[in-house]
Each structure stands twice: as structure tokens, then as C-alpha cells.
Amino acid sequence: MQGVFFRQSTVEQARGLGLTGWVCNRADGSVEGVAQGAPEALEKLRHWLQRGPPQAQVSAVEWVPVEAEPEMKRFVIHR
């Protein structure tokens, strides 16, 4: 869901949890991201994503393990 500061709110949540990665809008209006860090922090982000920021309407969260990207130094909005 775009227009409710979803990406920026995700960045704030992820950074607060000490995660690295990125988040971006997709052409179909969905949001995509990659996060890496401690398993407990990833689980906390996963739970937050299921509701998102105020006024967000999250219809689904797909959580898929991927290979780590060592060059990621912080969590950012990917354009």
C-alpha cells in the first residue's frame, strides 16, 4: 500500500531493530524489501509488517529467505 509512508516507516522500524537491507515500491502498488540481521529482529519486523504504519492496509506479507548481501550497511529506501 503506497501513500501512507509505508517505506519510510519500514526503514525506521528496521533501523531501530538493527537490520540492514532495503525497501521499494513496485509498479503494481505493492512494496518489496530485503532485510537481514538477527533472527529475533527479523521476526519483530515481520510482525510489524503485517499491520504496517497507521492507516496502512496490509493485505498480505510474503516472507521468503534469501542469500545474505554483505555489502548492505544500513536499511534504506531503494528507488
Number of C-alpha atoms within 10 A of each C-alpha: 18 13 9 14 15 23 24 15 15 23 21 14 20 27 15 12 16 15 23 20 23 21 21 18 17 13 7 7 10 13 15 14 17 19 22 22 14 11 10 10 18 17 11 13 19 17 12 14 19 15 15 21 18 10 12 16 14 14 9 10 13 8 9 6 8 9 7 12 12 9 8 14 10 15 23 21 14 12 8
